[in-house]
Amino acid sequence: MKRSIIRYSGILAFLTLFAGFPLRAAEEDSLAVYLAVAARENPSVKAAYLDYEAACQKLPQAGAYADPTFEAGIFPEPMEFAAGRQVAQFRLMQMFPWFGTRKAARTEAQHMANMAFEQFREARDNVFMEVYTQWYALCSLRRKIINNKENRQWLEQLEQLALRKFSSGTNSPEKGYASGGGNASPATAPTASSGGMDMGGSAGTASTATMPPSSGSSGGMRMAAGGMGGASGGMSEVLRIQLEIMESESNMESLQAEIAAGKARFNTLLNRPAESEVVMPDEWQQLPFRPDVESILHEVAGRNPMLGMLREEALAYEAKAEMDRKMGYPMFGVGIQYMLMSPLKTDNLLPEEAMGGGDGMTMMNGKDMVMPMASISIPLYRNKYKAARKESQLRREASETKRADTFNKLQAALYQSVYLLEDADRKAGLYRRQADLARTAGDLAMQEFVSGKSDLGSVIQVQRQLLDYRLKEAEAIANYNTLVAAIQKMMSFLTIE
């Protein structure tokens, strides 16, 4: 079936229609707006469209009649005939190919223009795929920064809590003892010195029964040592939290630098300055997509630009083979010849001829002559026509074979993409569940840390796991959405609404 060439009054309407994303008045940028801008402004898309426009200009050229030939000759010395002297002659000739040759040439040019159109679609889809990939990568980085900011806020709150514990531990001996985790039992009422010894032994098990009364001064020293130990332990916790905050800030700086580079790349796809602002959402979700392999393969066979290009190429070679066959037939020509004559000189005529007598030839003396003409070409050397036709047939078969090979590769890529898509979906769900459990475990660890049943290391470890799961979830969602775009590209983005 012949495909009609689609023509549009302007490149903006054409690119907007085939982008799959209608332009609309939007208060803020979005992915749909960026895709429409890329369709209009990307240089590679523009170049492919101009190539298509250039291919369309082949249509008026293909199958056109050969230009007529005009010949003129002037005799410096007029040639004398019985009817006069020939001064000049003029010839006009028009050749006509065999019936159906021009139609086959137009069909070939039409399919070649369709090939250029499919190449334009492929260039546009490639740009769209780059936009999708870069957009989802930027969204993932944006989500990672948000997660790191939330983690830093949590660490700052934990730092304040540790500072309060440290302050309470140094100012109140009773609270310092309670937080020491000792096993001393205040069963008996000790003297002042024995009470000092008991406080000094808060780091381990203490007994008041064996201490002599004269050891009150040494018990005071033990109490001071115990207080110093609790203070140094609390301060180490604060410093450890500050190290975690510094690491979180360093991670955010690295992510910001990566986002800046990603925005520059994204803006180049839209053919605008690299420093232009790119608006990204704070929240994003997985695309609602459930692949049906059979229906997708059906859409790929009918819509994929590469397959369409190879299909049009095969049809173009088929039309060329028909044209080569018709070129092996004769060509016809019709024309006219005009001879400019002047009268013979009277001194060369007989007396009766000079006086107007004589036969008919004398009556035509000096009269111009017009002669209709016809010509026919004889395609005598048949080998070149047979070879041209055979070449076109072989190239058509090669295009059909390439198309079958391309479809097989697309089919294999589709199955691989579906597998990776399901794996990314599974990982995203797993990380989401693990993040929920880590969040619950973190709350419990925080309560245990406040009550003195757990140390700071356990709290930080659980929080690190939570941050890691959230970062991995963002990467899995970005990977999932990118794979969805890759599958959409196989069917061409014309199907996107």
C-alpha positions as CSV (number, residue, x, y, z in Angstrom):
1,M,0.0,0.0,0.0
2,K,1.3,3.4,-0.9
3,R,1.7,5.8,1.9
4,S,0.8,9.4,1.3
5,I,3.3,12.1,2.2
6,I,2.1,14.2,5.0
7,R,2.7,17.9,4.5
8,Y,2.2,20.7,6.9
9,S,2.2,24.4,6.6
10,G,4.8,25.0,9.3
11,I,7.4,23.0,11.2
12,L,5.9,24.1,14.6
13,A,2.5,22.5,13.9
14,F,4.1,19.4,12.5
15,L,6.5,18.8,15.4
16,T,3.8,19.6,18.0
17,L,1.4,17.2,16.5
18,F,3.8,14.3,16.2
19,A,5.4,15.0,19.5
20,G,2.4,13.4,21.2
21,F,2.3,16.2,23.7
22,P,0.1,19.1,22.7
23,L,1.3,22.5,23.6
24,R,-0.8,24.1,26.3
25,A,-0.5,27.1,28.5
26,A,1.2,26.0,31.7
27,E,2.0,28.0,34.8
28,E,5.1,25.9,35.4
29,D,7.4,23.6,33.5
30,S,6.7,19.9,33.3
31,L,8.0,16.9,31.5
32,A,5.3,17.3,28.8
33,V,6.4,20.9,28.2
34,Y,10.0,19.9,28.0
35,L,9.3,17.2,25.5
36,A,7.3,19.7,23.3
37,V,10.2,22.1,23.5
38,A,12.7,19.4,22.5
39,A,10.5,18.5,19.5
40,R,10.5,22.1,18.3
41,E,14.0,23.2,19.2
42,N,16.4,20.3,19.2
43,P,18.9,20.7,16.3
44,S,19.0,17.0,15.4
45,V,15.2,16.9,15.1
46,K,15.2,20.0,13.0
47,A,17.8,18.6,10.7
48,A,15.9,15.4,10.3
49,Y,12.8,17.3,9.5
50,L,14.6,19.4,6.9
51,D,15.9,16.3,5.3
52,Y,12.4,15.1,5.0
53,E,11.3,18.3,3.5
54,A,14.2,18.0,1.0
55,A,13.1,14.5,0.1
56,C,9.6,15.8,-0.5
57,Q,11.0,18.1,-3.2
58,K,12.0,15.0,-5.1
59,L,8.4,14.3,-6.0
60,P,8.0,17.1,-8.6
61,Q,11.3,16.0,-10.1
62,A,10.6,12.3,-10.3
63,G,8.7,11.2,-13.4
64,A,8.9,14.6,-15.1
65,Y,9.3,14.7,-18.8
66,A,12.7,15.2,-20.2
67,D,13.4,18.7,-21.3
68,P,12.8,19.3,-25.0
69,T,15.8,19.9,-27.1
70,F,16.2,22.8,-29.5
71,E,18.8,22.8,-32.3
72,A,19.7,25.7,-34.5
73,G,22.1,25.9,-37.4
74,I,23.1,28.8,-39.6
75,F,24.9,28.5,-43.0
76,P,27.6,31.1,-43.4
77,E,27.3,30.4,-47.1
78,P,23.7,29.6,-48.0
79,M,23.2,26.1,-49.5
80,E,21.4,26.3,-52.8
81,F,18.5,24.0,-53.5
82,A,16.1,24.0,-56.4
83,A,13.6,25.7,-54.2
84,G,15.9,28.4,-53.0
85,R,18.9,28.9,-50.8
86,Q,18.9,27.5,-47.2
87,V,20.1,30.1,-44.8
88,A,19.4,28.3,-41.4
89,Q,17.5,25.4,-39.9
90,F,15.8,25.0,-36.5
91,R,14.7,21.8,-34.8
92,L,12.6,21.2,-31.7
93,M,12.3,17.7,-30.2
94,Q,10.5,16.2,-27.2
95,M,11.1,12.7,-26.0
96,F,8.5,10.5,-24.1
97,P,9.4,7.5,-22.0
98,W,7.5,4.2,-22.2
99,F,4.1,4.1,-20.7
100,G,4.2,3.7,-16.9
101,T,7.8,4.7,-16.5
102,R,7.0,8.1,-15.0
103,K,4.5,6.6,-12.6
104,A,7.1,4.1,-11.3
105,A,9.6,6.9,-10.8
106,R,7.1,8.9,-8.8
107,T,6.3,5.9,-6.7
108,E,10.0,5.4,-5.9
109,A,10.4,9.0,-5.0
110,Q,7.4,8.9,-2.7
111,H,8.7,5.9,-0.8
112,M,12.1,7.6,-0.5
113,A,10.4,10.6,1.1
114,N,8.6,8.2,3.4
115,M,12.0,6.8,4.4
116,A,13.1,10.3,5.3
117,F,10.0,10.8,7.3
118,E,10.7,7.6,9.3
119,Q,14.2,8.8,9.9
120,F,12.8,12.0,11.2
121,R,10.6,10.0,13.6
122,E,13.6,8.0,14.7
123,A,15.6,11.1,15.4
124,R,12.7,12.6,17.4
125,D,12.2,9.4,19.4
126,N,15.9,9.3,20.2
127,V,15.8,12.8,21.5
128,F,12.7,12.0,23.5
129,M,14.4,9.0,25.0
130,E,17.3,11.1,26.1
131,V,15.0,13.7,27.6
132,Y,13.2,10.9,29.5
133,T,16.4,9.4,30.8
134,Q,17.9,12.6,31.9
135,W,14.7,13.8,33.5
136,Y,14.3,10.6,35.6
137,A,17.9,10.8,36.6
138,L,17.5,14.4,37.7
139,C,14.3,13.4,39.7
140,S,16.2,10.6,41.3
141,L,19.0,13.0,42.4
142,R,16.4,15.5,43.6
143,R,14.8,12.8,45.7
144,K,18.2,11.8,47.1
145,I,18.9,15.3,48.2
146,I,15.6,15.5,50.0
147,N,16.3,12.2,51.7
148,N,19.7,13.5,52.8
149,K,18.2,16.7,54.1
150,E,15.7,14.8,56.1
151,N,18.5,12.6,57.4
152,R,20.6,15.7,58.4
153,Q,17.6,17.2,60.2
154,W,17.2,13.9,62.1
155,L,20.9,14.0,63.0
156,E,20.7,17.6,64.2
157,Q,17.8,16.6,66.5
158,L,19.8,13.6,67.7
159,E,22.7,16.0,68.4
160,Q,20.5,18.2,70.5
161,L,19.3,15.1,72.4
162,A,22.9,14.0,73.0
163,L,23.9,17.4,74.2
164,R,21.1,17.4,76.7
165,K,22.2,14.0,77.9
166,F,25.7,15.2,78.2
167,S,24.7,18.3,80.1
168,S,22.5,16.4,82.5
169,G,25.2,13.7,83.1
170,T,27.8,16.3,84.1
171,N,25.6,18.5,86.4
172,S,23.6,15.9,88.3
173,P,25.5,13.0,90.0
174,E,22.3,11.1,90.5
175,K,21.5,11.2,86.8
176,G,25.0,10.4,86.0
177,Y,24.8,7.3,88.1
178,A,21.5,6.3,86.6
179,S,22.9,6.6,83.1
180,G,26.0,4.6,84.1
181,G,24.1,1.4,83.9
182,G,25.7,0.0,87.1
183,N,24.3,-2.8,89.2
184,A,24.8,-1.2,92.6
185,S,21.9,-1.6,95.1
186,P,21.3,1.1,97.7
187,A,20.0,-1.5,100.3
188,T,21.9,0.0,103.3
189,A,22.3,3.6,104.3
190,P,26.0,4.2,104.0
191,T,28.0,7.0,105.6
192,A,29.0,10.0,103.6
193,S,32.3,8.4,102.7
194,S,30.8,5.1,101.7
195,G,28.2,7.0,99.6
196,G,31.1,8.6,97.8
197,M,32.6,5.2,97.2
198,D,29.3,4.0,95.9
199,M,29.2,6.8,93.4
200,G,32.7,6.2,92.3
201,G,31.9,2.6,91.5
202,S,29.0,3.4,89.3
203,A,30.9,2.1,86.3
204,G,30.7,-1.5,87.6
205,T,29.4,-3.4,90.6
206,A,30.0,-1.7,94.0
207,S,29.8,-3.0,97.6
208,T,29.7,-0.7,100.7
209,A,30.3,-3.5,103.2
210,T,34.0,-3.9,102.6
211,M,35.1,-0.3,102.4
212,P,36.8,1.1,105.5
213,P,35.5,4.4,107.0
214,S,38.9,6.0,106.5
215,S,38.7,5.7,102.7
216,G,36.2,8.6,102.3
217,S,38.8,10.7,100.4
218,S,39.6,7.9,97.9
219,G,35.8,7.4,97.4
220,G,35.5,11.1,96.5
221,M,38.2,10.6,93.9
222,R,36.4,7.6,92.5
223,M,33.2,9.7,92.2
224,A,35.1,12.4,90.2
225,A,36.6,9.7,87.9
226,G,33.2,8.3,87.3
227,G,31.8,11.7,86.5
228,M,34.7,12.4,84.1
229,G,34.1,9.0,82.3
230,G,30.4,9.8,81.8
231,A,31.3,13.2,80.5
232,S,33.8,11.9,78.0
233,G,31.4,9.2,76.8
234,G,28.6,11.8,76.2
235,M,30.9,14.1,74.3
236,S,32.1,11.3,72.1
237,E,28.5,10.7,71.1
238,V,28.1,14.3,70.2
239,L,31.2,14.3,68.1
240,R,30.2,11.1,66.4
241,I,26.9,12.7,65.4
242,Q,28.7,15.7,64.1
243,L,30.8,13.5,61.9
244,E,27.6,11.9,60.5
245,I,26.2,15.5,59.8
246,M,29.4,16.4,58.0
247,E,29.2,13.3,55.9
248,S,25.6,14.0,55.0
249,E,26.5,17.6,54.0
250,S,29.3,16.3,51.8
251,N,26.9,13.9,50.1
252,M,24.5,16.7,49.4
253,E,27.2,18.8,47.9
254,S,28.2,15.9,45.6
255,L,24.5,15.4,44.6
256,Q,24.1,19.2,43.9
257,A,27.2,19.1,41.6
258,E,25.8,16.1,39.8
259,I,22.4,17.8,39.4
260,A,24.1,20.9,37.9
261,A,25.9,18.7,35.3
262,G,22.6,16.8,34.6
263,K,20.7,20.1,34.1
264,A,23.3,21.3,31.6
265,R,22.9,18.1,29.6
266,F,19.2,18.4,29.8
267,N,19.2,22.0,28.6
268,T,21.3,21.1,25.6
269,L,18.6,18.6,24.5
270,L,16.2,21.5,24.5
271,N,18.7,23.8,22.7
272,R,18.7,26.4,25.4
273,P,21.4,27.9,27.7
274,A,23.0,25.3,30.0
275,E,22.4,27.4,33.0
276,S,18.6,27.6,32.4
277,E,16.5,26.5,35.3
278,V,14.9,23.0,35.3
279,V,11.9,22.5,37.5
280,M,11.7,19.1,39.1
281,P,9.0,17.7,41.3
282,D,9.7,16.9,45.0
283,E,7.5,13.8,44.8
284,W,7.2,11.3,42.0
285,Q,5.9,7.8,41.6
286,Q,6.3,4.8,39.4
287,L,4.5,5.0,36.1
288,P,1.4,2.9,35.9
289,F,2.5,0.4,33.2
290,R,1.8,-3.2,32.8
291,P,3.5,-4.7,29.7
292,D,1.6,-7.0,27.4
293,V,4.3,-8.5,25.2
294,E,2.0,-9.7,22.4
295,S,0.2,-6.3,22.0
296,I,3.5,-4.5,22.3
297,L,5.1,-6.6,19.5
298,H,2.0,-5.9,17.3
299,E,2.5,-2.2,17.9
300,V,6.2,-2.4,17.3
301,A,5.7,-4.1,13.9
302,G,3.4,-1.3,12.8
303,R,4.9,1.8,14.4
304,N,8.6,1.4,14.9
305,P,10.4,3.9,12.8
306,M,13.4,1.6,12.0
307,L,11.0,-1.0,10.7
308,G,9.0,1.6,8.8
309,M,12.1,2.9,7.2
310,L,13.3,-0.5,6.0
311,R,9.7,-1.3,4.8
312,E,9.7,1.9,2.7
313,E,13.2,1.2,1.4
314,A,12.0,-2.2,0.2
315,L,9.0,-0.6,-1.5
316,A,11.2,2.0,-3.1
317,Y,13.5,-0.6,-4.6
318,E,10.5,-2.5,-5.8
319,A,9.3,0.6,-7.7
320,K,12.8,1.2,-9.0
321,A,12.9,-2.4,-10.4
322,E,9.7,-1.6,-12.2
323,M,11.1,1.6,-13.6
324,D,14.3,-0.2,-14.7
325,R,12.1,-2.7,-16.6
326,K,10.2,0.1,-18.3
327,M,13.5,1.9,-19.2
328,G,14.4,-1.1,-21.2
329,Y,11.6,-0.3,-23.6
330,P,11.8,2.3,-26.5
331,M,11.4,6.0,-26.0
332,F,9.4,8.0,-28.4
333,G,10.1,11.5,-29.7
334,V,8.1,14.0,-31.7
335,G,9.3,17.3,-33.0
336,I,9.3,19.8,-35.8
337,Q,12.0,21.1,-38.1
338,Y,11.9,24.6,-39.7
339,M,14.2,25.5,-42.6
340,L,14.7,29.2,-43.4
341,M,15.1,29.7,-47.1
342,S,16.0,32.7,-49.3
343,P,15.2,33.1,-53.1
344,L,17.7,32.0,-55.6
345,K,19.7,34.7,-57.5
346,T,18.0,35.7,-60.8
347,D,21.2,35.5,-62.7
348,N,21.2,31.8,-62.2
349,L,17.7,31.3,-63.5
350,L,16.6,30.7,-67.1
351,P,14.7,33.6,-68.8
352,E,11.3,31.9,-68.5
353,E,12.0,31.0,-64.8
354,A,13.0,34.6,-64.0
355,M,9.7,35.8,-65.6
356,G,7.7,33.6,-63.3
357,G,7.2,30.6,-65.5
358,G,8.4,27.1,-64.9
359,D,7.4,24.1,-62.8
360,G,6.3,23.9,-59.2
361,M,9.8,24.0,-57.8
362,T,10.3,27.4,-59.3
363,M,7.1,28.5,-57.6
364,M,8.6,27.5,-54.2
365,N,11.7,29.6,-54.8
366,G,12.6,31.2,-51.4
367,K,9.7,29.7,-49.4
368,D,10.4,28.5,-45.8
369,M,9.9,24.8,-45.2
370,V,8.3,23.1,-42.1
371,M,8.8,19.4,-41.5
372,P,7.2,17.4,-38.7
373,M,9.5,14.8,-37.2
374,A,9.3,11.6,-35.1
375,S,12.0,9.5,-33.4
376,I,12.3,6.3,-31.4
377,S,15.1,5.0,-29.3
378,I,16.3,1.5,-29.7
379,P,17.4,-0.1,-26.4
380,L,19.7,-2.5,-28.1
381,Y,22.2,-3.3,-25.3
382,R,20.0,-5.2,-23.0
383,N,22.6,-6.3,-20.4
384,K,22.7,-2.9,-18.6
385,Y,18.9,-2.9,-18.2
386,K,18.8,-6.4,-16.9
387,A,21.6,-5.7,-14.5
388,A,19.9,-2.6,-13.2
389,R,16.7,-4.5,-12.6
390,K,18.5,-7.3,-10.9
391,E,20.3,-4.8,-8.6
392,S,17.0,-3.3,-7.5
393,Q,15.5,-6.7,-6.8
394,L,18.5,-7.8,-4.7
395,R,18.5,-4.5,-2.7
396,R,14.8,-5.0,-2.1
397,E,15.4,-8.5,-0.7
398,A,18.3,-7.1,1.4
399,S,16.0,-4.5,2.9
400,E,13.4,-7.1,3.7
401,T,16.0,-9.3,5.4
402,K,17.3,-6.3,7.4
403,R,13.8,-5.6,8.5
404,A,13.3,-9.1,9.7
405,D,16.6,-9.0,11.6
406,T,15.7,-5.6,13.1
407,F,12.4,-7.0,14.3
408,N,14.1,-9.9,15.9
409,K,16.5,-7.6,17.7
410,L,13.6,-5.4,18.9
411,Q,11.8,-8.5,20.1
412,A,14.8,-9.7,22.1
413,A,15.3,-6.2,23.5
414,L,11.6,-6.1,24.5
415,Y,11.8,-9.3,26.4
416,Q,15.0,-8.1,28.1
417,S,13.4,-4.8,29.0
418,V,10.3,-6.5,30.4
419,Y,12.5,-8.7,32.6
420,L,14.5,-5.6,33.8
421,L,11.2,-3.8,34.3
422,E,9.8,-6.5,36.6
423,D,13.1,-6.7,38.4
424,A,13.1,-2.9,39.0
425,D,9.5,-3.1,40.2
426,R,10.3,-5.9,42.6
427,K,13.4,-4.0,43.9
428,A,11.4,-0.8,44.4
429,G,8.7,-2.6,46.4
430,L,11.4,-4.4,48.4
431,Y,13.2,-1.1,49.3
432,R,9.9,0.5,50.1
433,R,9.1,-2.2,52.6
434,Q,12.6,-2.3,54.0
435,A,12.5,1.5,54.5
436,D,9.2,1.2,56.4
437,L,10.7,-1.5,58.7
438,A,13.9,0.6,59.1
439,R,11.8,3.6,60.1
440,T,9.9,1.6,62.7
441,A,13.2,0.1,64.0
442,G,14.7,3.6,64.1
443,D,11.9,4.9,66.3
444,L,12.3,2.0,68.7
445,A,16.1,2.4,68.8
446,M,15.6,6.1,69.5
447,Q,13.3,5.3,72.4
448,E,15.8,2.8,73.8
449,F,18.6,5.3,73.4
450,V,16.7,7.9,75.4
451,S,15.8,5.4,78.1
452,G,19.4,4.2,78.3
453,K,18.7,0.7,77.0
454,S,20.7,1.2,73.8
455,D,23.8,2.9,72.6
456,L,24.2,5.6,69.9
457,G,25.8,3.2,67.5
458,S,22.7,1.2,67.1
459,V,20.6,4.3,66.5
460,I,22.9,5.6,63.8
461,Q,23.2,2.2,62.2
462,V,19.5,1.9,61.8
463,Q,19.2,5.4,60.4
464,R,21.9,4.6,57.9
465,Q,20.0,1.6,56.7
466,L,16.9,3.7,56.4
467,L,18.7,6.3,54.3
468,D,20.3,3.6,52.1
469,Y,16.9,2.0,51.4
470,R,15.3,5.3,50.5
471,L,18.2,6.1,48.1
472,K,18.0,2.7,46.5
473,E,14.2,3.1,46.2
474,A,14.7,6.4,44.3
475,E,17.2,4.7,41.9
476,A,14.9,1.7,41.4
477,I,11.9,4.0,40.5
478,A,14.1,6.0,38.1
479,N,15.3,2.8,36.5
480,Y,11.7,1.5,36.2
481,N,10.4,4.7,34.6
482,T,13.3,4.8,32.2
483,L,12.6,1.2,31.1
484,V,9.0,2.1,30.5
485,A,10.1,5.0,28.3
486,A,12.4,2.5,26.4
487,I,9.5,0.2,25.7
488,Q,7.4,3.2,24.6
489,K,10.2,4.1,22.2
490,M,10.0,0.8,20.5
491,M,6.4,1.5,19.7
492,S,7.3,5.1,18.9
493,F,6.1,7.9,21.2
494,L,3.2,8.6,18.9
495,T,1.2,6.3,21.2
496,I,1.7,8.4,24.3
497,E,-1.2,10.6,25.4
